[in-house]
Amino acid sequence: MRLNSRIKIFLAIGFIFLTACSKESGVRRIKIGHGLDQSHPVHKAMLYLADRAAQKSNGKIQITVYPSQQLGTERECLELLQIGSLGMTKVSSSVLEGFVPDFKVFSLPFIFVNDKQKFDFFESSSGKDLLKSTQKFWLRGLCYYDAGSRSFYTKDKPILTPDDLKGLKIRTQESPTSVKLVRALGGSATPIAWGELYTALQQGVVDGAENNPPSFFLSRHYEVCKFYSLNEHTSVPDVLLISTVIWDDLTPQEQQWIQEAADESYQYQKNCGKKPRKKHLRKFKKLV
């Protein structure tokens, strides 16, 4: 690499760092990057977080949310958090397991009997300890968001039994546990970034994928995949994180405002999470 190229990259990283979390005239400005559509209920929860943080701090905390991978893929956002070049991000726990190994537990199939058991864990001391375990990896977990349950969807045939997956190329997240699950069921696991999946389905790079109903519908993957098999094999949550580089630079009062806003956004999303899932399934049924 030429020297001037190295300088350009260094300056670019430096610029991102300066704008990831800045403080001017007593106002702390923080950016959140994530990969979901603006219509997604989890995106709306982060907007609620931003509103509550601004209200609690009388405008001293200003959080801006950047959806649809504007600031990078989930993996890229996590890497930017680790060096303090991005303030906050929301990622799937399946991707987070590549950085914090204990999170692979969520990618195991059928670990929760029902939603109550799932939320009880999120709110338990064990669930909160798991969030705190991210700190030694330069990430600080603030809260969980319910991402529903993931099911398989395919282009040419429905998945009714595990045998139906044999020979099919199924997109998975960048999660070793998710890859092993699909392989154990007989499919060919193919990790692909979320933003590239629609094209991969169109071009036949993969035969199907797996995700929750809102993500399936809002990504318009139903235009390519006509079969959604509601098997709900995993209940992988989303996780909201802040860079420890940024967190450690906040005052105790600022930390309190942000944590309280995150906790309230979790409750907000928990209370309105079921309706979008049912709504998007109904809309999909009308289209096929």
ZAMARGU-4260 file (C-alpha; in steps of 0.2 Angstrom, whole numbers, plus 5000, padded with zeros to 4 digits):
<rodrens>
0) 5000/5000/5000 | 5007/5017/4995 | 5011/5029/5009 | 4998/5042/5004 | 4984/5028/5004
5) 4989/5024/5022 | 4988/5043/5027 | 4970/5044/5019 | 4964/5029/5028 | 4971/5036/5045
10) 4963/5052/5042 | 4946/5044/5037 | 4947/5034/5053 | 4951/5049/5063 | 4937/5059/5056
15) 4925/5045/5060 | 4931/5045/5078 | 4929/5064/5080 | 4911/5063/5074 | 4906/5046/5082
20) 4903/5055/5099 | 4907/5074/5100 | 4903/5086/5114 | 4900/5104/5109 | 4892/5118/5119
25) 4888/5105/5133 | 4879/5094/5121 | 4884/5076/5119 | 4881/5069/5101 | 4882/5050/5098
30) 4878/5040/5082 | 4870/5023/5082 | 4872/5012/5066 | 4862/4997/5062 | 4857/4986/5047
35) 4838/4986/5049 | 4825/4995/5038 | 4817/5011/5045 | 4800/5003/5046 | 4807/4989/5057
40) 4800/4989/5075 | 4818/4988/5082 | 4823/5004/5073 | 4808/5012/5080 | 4814/5007/5098
45) 4830/5015/5095 | 4822/5031/5089 | 4812/5030/5106 | 4829/5028/5115 | 4835/5044/5107
50) 4820/5054/5112 | 4820/5048/5130 | 4839/5052/5131 | 4836/5069/5125 | 4821/5072/5137
55) 4830/5065/5152 | 4845/5076/5149 | 4836/5091/5143 | 4844/5090/5126 | 4862/5087/5133
60) 4862/5070/5125 | 4858/5069/5106 | 4858/5052/5098 | 4856/5050/5079 | 4851/5033/5072
65) 4858/5028/5055 | 4848/5012/5048 | 4850/5001/5033 | 4869/4998/5035 | 4873/5017/5031
70) 4888/5015/5043 | 4893/4997/5039 | 4887/4979/5041 | 4884/4972/5059 | 4902/4965/5060
75) 4909/4982/5054 | 4899/4992/5066 | 4906/4981/5080 | 4923/4983/5075 | 4921/5002/5074
80) 4914/5002/5092 | 4929/4992/5098 | 4941/5007/5093 | 4929/5020/5097 | 4925/5026/5079
85) 4906/5023/5081 | 4896/5027/5097 | 4883/5014/5097 | 4876/4999/5087 | 4862/4986/5087
90) 4867/4969/5081 | 4860/4951/5081 | 4867/4941/5095 | 4872/4928/5082 | 4884/4940/5075
95) 4890/4946/5092 | 4895/4928/5096 | 4910/4931/5085 | 4916/4944/5097 | 4909/4938/5113
100) 4908/4919/5113 | 4896/4917/5127 | 4882/4924/5116 | 4882/4908/5105 | 4870/4901/5118
105) 4856/4911/5109 | 4859/4902/5092 | 4855/4885/5100 | 4838/4879/5093 | 4822/4879/5104
110) 4830/4886/5120 | 4815/4896/5125 | 4798/4887/5128 | 4788/4904/5125 | 4790/4922/5125
115) 4788/4924/5144 | 4803/4913/5147 | 4813/4923/5135 | 4809/4940/5143 | 4811/4932/5160
120) 4829/4928/5155 | 4832/4945/5147 | 4827/4954/5164 | 4835/4941/5175 | 4852/4944/5184
125) 4859/4930/5172 | 4853/4940/5157 | 4861/4956/5164 | 4877/4948/5168 | 4878/4941/5150
130) 4876/4959/5144 | 4890/4965/5156 | 4902/4951/5149 | 4904/4961/5133 | 4915/4974/5142
135) 4931/4965/5141 | 4929/4965/5122 | 4928/4985/5122 | 4909/4984/5120 | 4896/4988/5133
140) 4879/4979/5132 | 4865/4991/5136 | 4849/4981/5133 | 4841/4967/5123 | 4828/4969/5109
145) 4816/4955/5105 | 4819/4950/5087 | 4805/4937/5088 | 4808/4919/5082 | 4818/4914/5066
150) 4810/4902/5053 | 4816/4896/5036 | 4810/4903/5020 | 4814/4897/5002 | 4812/4900/4984
155) 4806/4883/4977 | 4798/4872/4990 | 4792/4873/5008 | 4803/4866/5023 | 4791/4854/5031
160) 4804/4842/5039 | 4823/4843/5041 | 4825/4832/5026 | 4818/4846/5015 | 4834/4856/5019
165) 4845/4843/5011 | 4855/4850/4996 | 4848/4868/4999 | 4860/4882/5001 | 4853/4892/5016
170) 4859/4910/5020 | 4865/4911/5038 | 4872/4925/5049 | 4890/4926/5052 | 4888/4914/5067
175) 4897/4898/5069 | 4883/4891/5079 | 4870/4895/5065 | 4881/4887/5052 | 4882/4871/5062
180) 4864/4871/5065 | 4860/4872/5046 | 4873/4859/5042 | 4866/4847/5055 | 4849/4848/5047
185) 4857/4843/5030 | 4858/4861/5022 | 4873/4870/5015 | 4875/4885/5026 | 4881/4901/5017
190) 4885/4916/5028 | 4880/4932/5018 | 4879/4950/5024 | 4860/4955/5026 | 4862/4969/5014
195) 4868/4957/5000 | 4855/4944/5003 | 4841/4950/4991 | 4852/4949/4976 | 4860/4933/4982
200) 4842/4925/4982 | 4838/4932/4965 | 4854/4926/4957 | 4853/4909/4965 | 4868/4910/4976
205) 4857/4903/4989 | 4840/4894/4989 | 4833/4902/5005 | 4837/4910/5021 | 4830/4911/5039
210) 4824/4926/5049 | 4809/4933/5059 | 4793/4939/5050 | 4796/4958/5050 | 4813/4956/5043
215) 4807/4944/5030 | 4793/4956/5024 | 4801/4973/5026 | 4817/4967/5016 | 4804/4962/5002
220) 4812/4944/5002 | 4795/4938/4999 | 4797/4944/4981 | 4809/4930/4978 | 4804/4917/4991
225) 4786/4911/4991 | 4788/4899/5005 | 4789/4904/5024 | 4789/4889/5035 | 4785/4895/5053
230) 4795/4882/5062 | 4803/4895/5074 | 4819/4886/5077 | 4829/4900/5086 | 4824/4915/5096
235) 4840/4926/5093 | 4838/4943/5102 | 4846/4959/5096 | 4858/4968/5107 | 4861/4987/5109
240) 4879/4991/5113 | 4889/5006/5116 | 4908/5008/5114 | 4918/5007/5130 | 4929/5020/5123
245) 4914/5032/5122 | 4906/5025/5138 | 4921/5028/5149 | 4922/5046/5142 | 4904/5050/5148
250) 4900/5057/5165 | 4891/5046/5178 | 4875/5057/5175 | 4877/5055/5156 | 4879/5036/5158
255) 4863/5035/5169 | 4853/5045/5156 | 4858/5033/5142 | 4856/5017/5152 | 4839/5023/5158
260) 4834/5027/5140 | 4840/5010/5134 | 4830/5001/5148 | 4814/5011/5143 | 4817/5007/5125
265) 4818/4989/5129 | 4801/4989/5137 | 4793/5000/5123 | 4799/4987/5110 | 4794/4972/5121
270) 4776/4979/5123 | 4774/4982/5104 | 4784/4968/5097 | 4771/4955/5094 | 4759/4966/5083
275) 4771/4969/5069 | 4775/4950/5068 | 4757/4945/5066 | 4754/4960/5054 | 4768/4955/5042
280) 4763/4937/5041 | 4745/4942/5037 | 4752/4954/5023 | 4763/4940/5016 | 4748/4928/5015
285) 4739/4940/5005 | 4753/4942/4992 | 4756/4924/4989
</rodrens>
